[in-house]
Amino acid sequence: MTFPTPLPGKPTPAHPAGKSPMQIAQELADAAMAASEDGIRAAMEVSQRAVDAAAEAARRADEAAEQAVQRAAEANAR
C-alpha cells in the first residue's frame, strides 16, 4: 500500500508549515536580507544627517571666527 504524496503547500507531519525545510530556509534568508538592507539604509540616513549637522556646525564656527576677527580688527583700529 502506498500513500499519496501531499500537494505542495499543504501541512504534513513532516512539514507542518506546508513548506519544505529548504523553502523555509530561503524565506528566512530573504527576510534577513531585507532586514539587513533596511538597517543599512537607516544607518546611511543617520550618517548623512550627522554629516549635514557637522557641516552646519563648521559653517557656524567659521562665521563666528570671522566675526571675532572683525571685532578684533575694529578694537585695534580704535
Phi and psi restraints in degrees (range 20) as a CNS / XPLOR table:
assign (resid 1 and name C) (resid 2 and name N)
       (resid 2 and name CA) (resid 2 and name C) 1.0 -111.7 20.0 2
assign (resid 2 and name N) (resid 2 and name CA)
       (resid 2 and name C) (resid 3 and name N) 1.0 152.5 20.0 2
assign (resid 2 and name C) (resid 3 and name N)
       (resid 3 and name CA) (resid 3 and name C) 1.0 -100.6 20.0 2
assign (resid 3 and name N) (resid 3 and name CA)
       (resid 3 and name C) (resid 4 and name N) 1.0 144.8 20.0 2
assign (resid 3 and name C) (resid 4 and name N)
       (resid 4 and name CA) (resid 4 and name C) 1.0 -67.1 20.0 2
assign (resid 4 and name N) (resid 4 and name CA)
       (resid 4 and name C) (resid 5 and name N) 1.0 145.3 20.0 2
assign (resid 4 and name C) (resid 5 and name N)
       (resid 5 and name CA) (resid 5 and name C) 1.0 -76.0 20.0 2
assign (resid 5 and name N) (resid 5 and name CA)
       (resid 5 and name C) (resid 6 and name N) 1.0 129.0 20.0 2
assign (resid 5 and name C) (resid 6 and name N)
       (resid 6 and name CA) (resid 6 and name C) 1.0 -67.1 20.0 2
assign (resid 6 and name N) (resid 6 and name CA)
       (resid 6 and name C) (resid 7 and name N) 1.0 148.4 20.0 2
assign (resid 6 and name C) (resid 7 and name N)
       (resid 7 and name CA) (resid 7 and name C) 1.0 -70.9 20.0 2
assign (resid 7 and name N) (resid 7 and name CA)
       (resid 7 and name C) (resid 8 and name N) 1.0 149.1 20.0 2
assign (resid 7 and name C) (resid 8 and name N)
       (resid 8 and name CA) (resid 8 and name C) 1.0 -60.4 20.0 2
assign (resid 8 and name N) (resid 8 and name CA)
       (resid 8 and name C) (resid 9 and name N) 1.0 143.5 20.0 2
assign (resid 8 and name C) (resid 9 and name N)
       (resid 9 and name CA) (resid 9 and name C) 1.0 87.8 20.0 2
assign (resid 9 and name N) (resid 9 and name CA)
       (resid 9 and name C) (resid 10 and name N) 1.0 -7.2 20.0 2
assign (resid 9 and name C) (resid 10 and name N)
       (resid 10 and name CA) (resid 10 and name C) 1.0 -96.2 20.0 2
assign (resid 10 and name N) (resid 10 and name CA)
       (resid 10 and name C) (resid 11 and name N) 1.0 133.4 20.0 2
assign (resid 10 and name C) (resid 11 and name N)
       (resid 11 and name CA) (resid 11 and name C) 1.0 -63.8 20.0 2
assign (resid 11 and name N) (resid 11 and name CA)
       (resid 11 and name C) (resid 12 and name N) 1.0 140.0 20.0 2
assign (resid 11 and name C) (resid 12 and name N)
       (resid 12 and name CA) (resid 12 and name C) 1.0 -133.8 20.0 2
assign (resid 12 and name N) (resid 12 and name CA)
       (resid 12 and name C) (resid 13 and name N) 1.0 165.0 20.0 2
assign (resid 12 and name C) (resid 13 and name N)
       (resid 13 and name CA) (resid 13 and name C) 1.0 -58.5 20.0 2
assign (resid 13 and name N) (resid 13 and name CA)
       (resid 13 and name C) (resid 14 and name N) 1.0 -34.3 20.0 2
assign (resid 13 and name C) (resid 14 and name N)
       (resid 14 and name CA) (resid 14 and name C) 1.0 -76.6 20.0 2
assign (resid 14 and name N) (resid 14 and name CA)
       (resid 14 and name C) (resid 15 and name N) 1.0 -29.0 20.0 2
assign (resid 14 and name C) (resid 15 and name N)
       (resid 15 and name CA) (resid 15 and name C) 1.0 -132.9 20.0 2
assign (resid 15 and name N) (resid 15 and name CA)
       (resid 15 and name C) (resid 16 and name N) 1.0 77.7 20.0 2
assign (resid 15 and name C) (resid 16 and name N)
       (resid 16 and name CA) (resid 16 and name C) 1.0 -59.7 20.0 2
assign (resid 16 and name N) (resid 16 and name CA)
       (resid 16 and name C) (resid 17 and name N) 1.0 -26.2 20.0 2
assign (resid 16 and name C) (resid 17 and name N)
       (resid 17 and name CA) (resid 17 and name C) 1.0 -86.1 20.0 2
assign (resid 17 and name N) (resid 17 and name CA)
       (resid 17 and name C) (resid 18 and name N) 1.0 -1.5 20.0 2
assign (resid 17 and name C) (resid 18 and name N)
       (resid 18 and name CA) (resid 18 and name C) 1.0 78.0 20.0 2
assign (resid 18 and name N) (resid 18 and name CA)
       (resid 18 and name C) (resid 19 and name N) 1.0 14.4 20.0 2
assign (resid 18 and name C) (resid 19 and name N)
       (resid 19 and name CA) (resid 19 and name C) 1.0 -131.3 20.0 2
assign (resid 19 and name N) (resid 19 and name CA)
       (resid 19 and name C) (resid 20 and name N) 1.0 151.2 20.0 2
assign (resid 19 and name C) (resid 20 and name N)
       (resid 20 and name CA) (resid 20 and name C) 1.0 -75.1 20.0 2
assign (resid 20 and name N) (resid 20 and name CA)
       (resid 20 and name C) (resid 21 and name N) 1.0 159.5 20.0 2
assign (resid 20 and name C) (resid 21 and name N)
       (resid 21 and name CA) (resid 21 and name C) 1.0 -56.3 20.0 2
assign (resid 21 and name N) (resid 21 and name CA)
       (resid 21 and name C) (resid 22 and name N) 1.0 -34.0 20.0 2
assign (resid 21 and name C) (resid 22 and name N)
       (resid 22 and name CA) (resid 22 and name C) 1.0 -67.1 20.0 2
assign (resid 22 and name N) (resid 22 and name CA)
       (resid 22 and name C) (resid 23 and name N) 1.0 -40.4 20.0 2
assign (resid 22 and name C) (resid 23 and name N)
       (resid 23 and name CA) (resid 23 and name C) 1.0 -64.3 20.0 2
assign (resid 23 and name N) (resid 23 and name CA)
       (resid 23 and name C) (resid 24 and name N) 1.0 -42.5 20.0 2
assign (resid 23 and name C) (resid 24 and name N)
       (resid 24 and name CA) (resid 24 and name C) 1.0 -63.5 20.0 2
assign (resid 24 and name N) (resid 24 and name CA)
       (resid 24 and name C) (resid 25 and name N) 1.0 -44.4 20.0 2
assign (resid 24 and name C) (resid 25 and name N)
       (resid 25 and name CA) (resid 25 and name C) 1.0 -61.5 20.0 2
assign (resid 25 and name N) (resid 25 and name CA)
       (resid 25 and name C) (resid 26 and name N) 1.0 -41.1 20.0 2
assign (resid 25 and name C) (resid 26 and name N)
       (resid 26 and name CA) (resid 26 and name C) 1.0 -64.9 20.0 2
assign (resid 26 and name N) (resid 26 and name CA)
       (resid 26 and name C) (resid 27 and name N) 1.0 -42.3 20.0 2
assign (resid 26 and name C) (resid 27 and name N)
       (resid 27 and name CA) (resid 27 and name C) 1.0 -64.0 20.0 2
assign (resid 27 and name N) (resid 27 and name CA)
       (resid 27 and name C) (resid 28 and name N) 1.0 -39.9 20.0 2
assign (resid 27 and name C) (resid 28 and name N)
       (resid 28 and name CA) (resid 28 and name C) 1.0 -65.6 20.0 2
assign (resid 28 and name N) (resid 28 and name CA)
       (resid 28 and name C) (resid 29 and name N) 1.0 -41.3 20.0 2
assign (resid 28 and name C) (resid 29 and name N)
       (resid 29 and name CA) (resid 29 and name C) 1.0 -63.7 20.0 2
assign (resid 29 and name N) (resid 29 and name CA)
       (resid 29 and name C) (resid 30 and name N) 1.0 -42.2 20.0 2
assign (resid 29 and name C) (resid 30 and name N)
       (resid 30 and name CA) (resid 30 and name C) 1.0 -62.3 20.0 2
assign (resid 30 and name N) (resid 30 and name CA)
       (resid 30 and name C) (resid 31 and name N) 1.0 -42.8 20.0 2
assign (resid 30 and name C) (resid 31 and name N)
       (resid 31 and name CA) (resid 31 and name C) 1.0 -64.8 20.0 2
assign (resid 31 and name N) (resid 31 and name CA)
       (resid 31 and name C) (resid 32 and name N) 1.0 -39.8 20.0 2
assign (resid 31 and name C) (resid 32 and name N)
       (resid 32 and name CA) (resid 32 and name C) 1.0 -64.3 20.0 2
assign (resid 32 and name N) (resid 32 and name CA)
       (resid 32 and name C) (resid 33 and name N) 1.0 -41.1 20.0 2
assign (resid 32 and name C) (resid 33 and name N)
       (resid 33 and name CA) (resid 33 and name C) 1.0 -63.8 20.0 2
assign (resid 33 and name N) (resid 33 and name CA)
       (resid 33 and name C) (resid 34 and name N) 1.0 -43.6 20.0 2
assign (resid 33 and name C) (resid 34 and name N)
       (resid 34 and name CA) (resid 34 and name C) 1.0 -62.8 20.0 2
assign (resid 34 and name N) (resid 34 and name CA)
       (resid 34 and name C) (resid 35 and name N) 1.0 -43.0 20.0 2
assign (resid 34 and name C) (resid 35 and name N)
       (resid 35 and name CA) (resid 35 and name C) 1.0 -64.7 20.0 2
assign (resid 35 and name N) (resid 35 and name CA)
       (resid 35 and name C) (resid 36 and name N) 1.0 -40.1 20.0 2
assign (resid 35 and name C) (resid 36 and name N)
       (resid 36 and name CA) (resid 36 and name C) 1.0 -63.9 20.0 2
assign (resid 36 and name N) (resid 36 and name CA)
       (resid 36 and name C) (resid 37 and name N) 1.0 -44.1 20.0 2
assign (resid 36 and name C) (resid 37 and name N)
       (resid 37 and name CA) (resid 37 and name C) 1.0 -63.0 20.0 2
assign (resid 37 and name N) (resid 37 and name CA)
       (resid 37 and name C) (resid 38 and name N) 1.0 -40.0 20.0 2
assign (resid 37 and name C) (resid 38 and name N)
       (resid 38 and name CA) (resid 38 and name C) 1.0 -63.5 20.0 2
assign (resid 38 and name N) (resid 38 and name CA)
       (resid 38 and name C) (resid 39 and name N) 1.0 -41.4 20.0 2
assign (resid 38 and name C) (resid 39 and name N)
       (resid 39 and name CA) (resid 39 and name C) 1.0 -64.0 20.0 2
assign (resid 39 and name N) (resid 39 and name CA)
       (resid 39 and name C) (resid 40 and name N) 1.0 -42.3 20.0 2
assign (resid 39 and name C) (resid 40 and name N)
       (resid 40 and name CA) (resid 40 and name C) 1.0 -64.1 20.0 2
assign (resid 40 and name N) (resid 40 and name CA)
       (resid 40 and name C) (resid 41 and name N) 1.0 -43.8 20.0 2
assign (resid 40 and name C) (resid 41 and name N)
       (resid 41 and name CA) (resid 41 and name C) 1.0 -61.1 20.0 2
assign (resid 41 and name N) (resid 41 and name CA)
       (resid 41 and name C) (resid 42 and name N) 1.0 -44.6 20.0 2
assign (resid 41 and name C) (resid 42 and name N)
       (resid 42 and name CA) (resid 42 and name C) 1.0 -64.3 20.0 2
assign (resid 42 and name N) (resid 42 and name CA)
       (resid 42 and name C) (resid 43 and name N) 1.0 -41.2 20.0 2
assign (resid 42 and name C) (resid 43 and name N)
       (resid 43 and name CA) (resid 43 and name C) 1.0 -64.2 20.0 2
assign (resid 43 and name N) (resid 43 and name CA)
       (resid 43 and name C) (resid 44 and name N) 1.0 -38.4 20.0 2
assign (resid 43 and name C) (resid 44 and name N)
       (resid 44 and name CA) (resid 44 and name C) 1.0 -65.3 20.0 2
assign (resid 44 and name N) (resid 44 and name CA)
       (resid 44 and name C) (resid 45 and name N) 1.0 -38.6 20.0 2
assign (resid 44 and name C) (resid 45 and name N)
       (resid 45 and name CA) (resid 45 and name C) 1.0 -64.6 20.0 2
assign (resid 45 and name N) (resid 45 and name CA)
       (resid 45 and name C) (resid 46 and name N) 1.0 -44.0 20.0 2
assign (resid 45 and name C) (resid 46 and name N)
       (resid 46 and name CA) (resid 46 and name C) 1.0 -63.7 20.0 2
assign (resid 46 and name N) (resid 46 and name CA)
       (resid 46 and name C) (resid 47 and name N) 1.0 -42.4 20.0 2
assign (resid 46 and name C) (resid 47 and name N)
       (resid 47 and name CA) (resid 47 and name C) 1.0 -61.6 20.0 2
assign (resid 47 and name N) (resid 47 and name CA)
       (resid 47 and name C) (resid 48 and name N) 1.0 -42.7 20.0 2
assign (resid 47 and name C) (resid 48 and name N)
       (resid 48 and name CA) (resid 48 and name C) 1.0 -63.5 20.0 2
assign (resid 48 and name N) (resid 48 and name CA)
       (resid 48 and name C) (resid 49 and name N) 1.0 -40.8 20.0 2
assign (resid 48 and name C) (resid 49 and name N)
       (resid 49 and name CA) (resid 49 and name C) 1.0 -62.6 20.0 2
assign (resid 49 and name N) (resid 49 and name CA)
       (resid 49 and name C) (resid 50 and name N) 1.0 -38.5 20.0 2
assign (resid 49 and name C) (resid 50 and name N)
       (resid 50 and name CA) (resid 50 and name C) 1.0 -65.9 20.0 2
assign (resid 50 and name N) (resid 50 and name CA)
       (resid 50 and name C) (resid 51 and name N) 1.0 -41.5 20.0 2
assign (resid 50 and name C) (resid 51 and name N)
       (resid 51 and name CA) (resid 51 and name C) 1.0 -62.6 20.0 2
assign (resid 51 and name N) (resid 51 and name CA)
       (resid 51 and name C) (resid 52 and name N) 1.0 -44.3 20.0 2
assign (resid 51 and name C) (resid 52 and name N)
       (resid 52 and name CA) (resid 52 and name C) 1.0 -62.0 20.0 2
assign (resid 52 and name N) (resid 52 and name CA)
       (resid 52 and name C) (resid 53 and name N) 1.0 -43.4 20.0 2
assign (resid 52 and name C) (resid 53 and name N)
       (resid 53 and name CA) (resid 53 and name C) 1.0 -64.8 20.0 2
assign (resid 53 and name N) (resid 53 and name CA)
       (resid 53 and name C) (resid 54 and name N) 1.0 -39.8 20.0 2
assign (resid 53 and name C) (resid 54 and name N)
       (resid 54 and name CA) (resid 54 and name C) 1.0 -65.6 20.0 2
assign (resid 54 and name N) (resid 54 and name CA)
       (resid 54 and name C) (resid 55 and name N) 1.0 -40.3 20.0 2
assign (resid 54 and name C) (resid 55 and name N)
       (resid 55 and name CA) (resid 55 and name C) 1.0 -64.0 20.0 2
assign (resid 55 and name N) (resid 55 and name CA)
       (resid 55 and name C) (resid 56 and name N) 1.0 -41.2 20.0 2
assign (resid 55 and name C) (resid 56 and name N)
       (resid 56 and name CA) (resid 56 and name C) 1.0 -64.8 20.0 2
assign (resid 56 and name N) (resid 56 and name CA)
       (resid 56 and name C) (resid 57 and name N) 1.0 -41.7 20.0 2
assign (resid 56 and name C) (resid 57 and name N)
       (resid 57 and name CA) (resid 57 and name C) 1.0 -62.9 20.0 2
assign (resid 57 and name N) (resid 57 and name CA)
       (resid 57 and name C) (resid 58 and name N) 1.0 -41.0 20.0 2
assign (resid 57 and name C) (resid 58 and name N)
       (resid 58 and name CA) (resid 58 and name C) 1.0 -65.4 20.0 2
assign (resid 58 and name N) (resid 58 and name CA)
       (resid 58 and name C) (resid 59 and name N) 1.0 -39.9 20.0 2
assign (resid 58 and name C) (resid 59 and name N)
       (resid 59 and name CA) (resid 59 and name C) 1.0 -62.2 20.0 2
assign (resid 59 and name N) (resid 59 and name CA)
       (resid 59 and name C) (resid 60 and name N) 1.0 -44.6 20.0 2
assign (resid 59 and name C) (resid 60 and name N)
       (resid 60 and name CA) (resid 60 and name C) 1.0 -65.3 20.0 2
assign (resid 60 and name N) (resid 60 and name CA)
       (resid 60 and name C) (resid 61 and name N) 1.0 -38.9 20.0 2
assign (resid 60 and name C) (resid 61 and name N)
       (resid 61 and name CA) (resid 61 and name C) 1.0 -64.3 20.0 2
assign (resid 61 and name N) (resid 61 and name CA)
       (resid 61 and name C) (resid 62 and name N) 1.0 -40.2 20.0 2
assign (resid 61 and name C) (resid 62 and name N)
       (resid 62 and name CA) (resid 62 and name C) 1.0 -62.4 20.0 2
assign (resid 62 and name N) (resid 62 and name CA)
       (resid 62 and name C) (resid 63 and name N) 1.0 -42.9 20.0 2
assign (resid 62 and name C) (resid 63 and name N)
       (resid 63 and name CA) (resid 63 and name C) 1.0 -62.0 20.0 2
assign (resid 63 and name N) (resid 63 and name CA)
       (resid 63 and name C) (resid 64 and name N) 1.0 -44.5 20.0 2
assign (resid 63 and name C) (resid 64 and name N)
       (resid 64 and name CA) (resid 64 and name C) 1.0 -63.5 20.0 2
assign (resid 64 and name N) (resid 64 and name CA)
       (resid 64 and name C) (resid 65 and name N) 1.0 -40.6 20.0 2
assign (resid 64 and name C) (resid 65 and name N)
       (resid 65 and name CA) (resid 65 and name C) 1.0 -65.6 20.0 2
assign (resid 65 and name N) (resid 65 and name CA)
       (resid 65 and name C) (resid 66 and name N) 1.0 -40.8 20.0 2
assign (resid 65 and name C) (resid 66 and name N)
       (resid 66 and name CA) (resid 66 and name C) 1.0 -63.7 20.0 2
assign (resid 66 and name N) (resid 66 and name CA)
       (resid 66 and name C) (resid 67 and name N) 1.0 -41.5 20.0 2
assign (resid 66 and name C) (resid 67 and name N)
       (resid 67 and name CA) (resid 67 and name C) 1.0 -65.0 20.0 2
assign (resid 67 and name N) (resid 67 and name CA)
       (resid 67 and name C) (resid 68 and name N) 1.0 -38.6 20.0 2
assign (resid 67 and name C) (resid 68 and name N)
       (resid 68 and name CA) (resid 68 and name C) 1.0 -64.4 20.0 2
assign (resid 68 and name N) (resid 68 and name CA)
       (resid 68 and name C) (resid 69 and name N) 1.0 -41.4 20.0 2
assign (resid 68 and name C) (resid 69 and name N)
       (resid 69 and name CA) (resid 69 and name C) 1.0 -63.2 20.0 2
assign (resid 69 and name N) (resid 69 and name CA)
       (resid 69 and name C) (resid 70 and name N) 1.0 -42.6 20.0 2
assign (resid 69 and name C) (resid 70 and name N)
       (resid 70 and name CA) (resid 70 and name C) 1.0 -63.3 20.0 2
assign (resid 70 and name N) (resid 70 and name CA)
       (resid 70 and name C) (resid 71 and name N) 1.0 -42.8 20.0 2
assign (resid 70 and name C) (resid 71 and name N)
       (resid 71 and name CA) (resid 71 and name C) 1.0 -64.3 20.0 2
assign (resid 71 and name N) (resid 71 and name CA)
       (resid 71 and name C) (resid 72 and name N) 1.0 -41.1 20.0 2
assign (resid 71 and name C) (resid 72 and name N)
       (resid 72 and name CA) (resid 72 and name C) 1.0 -65.1 20.0 2
assign (resid 72 and name N) (resid 72 and name CA)
       (resid 72 and name C) (resid 73 and name N) 1.0 -39.8 20.0 2
assign (resid 72 and name C) (resid 73 and name N)
       (resid 73 and name CA) (resid 73 and name C) 1.0 -65.8 20.0 2
assign (resid 73 and name N) (resid 73 and name CA)
       (resid 73 and name C) (resid 74 and name N) 1.0 -41.0 20.0 2
assign (resid 73 and name C) (resid 74 and name N)
       (resid 74 and name CA) (resid 74 and name C) 1.0 -64.9 20.0 2
assign (resid 74 and name N) (resid 74 and name CA)
       (resid 74 and name C) (resid 75 and name N) 1.0 -40.6 20.0 2
assign (resid 74 and name C) (resid 75 and name N)
       (resid 75 and name CA) (resid 75 and name C) 1.0 -66.2 20.0 2
assign (resid 75 and name N) (resid 75 and name CA)
       (resid 75 and name C) (resid 76 and name N) 1.0 -37.2 20.0 2
assign (resid 75 and name C) (resid 76 and name N)
       (resid 76 and name CA) (resid 76 and name C) 1.0 -71.8 20.0 2
assign (resid 76 and name N) (resid 76 and name CA)
       (resid 76 and name C) (resid 77 and name N) 1.0 -27.9 20.0 2
assign (resid 76 and name C) (resid 77 and name N)
       (resid 77 and name CA) (resid 77 and name C) 1.0 -75.2 20.0 2
assign (resid 77 and name N) (resid 77 and name CA)
       (resid 77 and name C) (resid 78 and name N) 1.0 -19.3 20.0 2
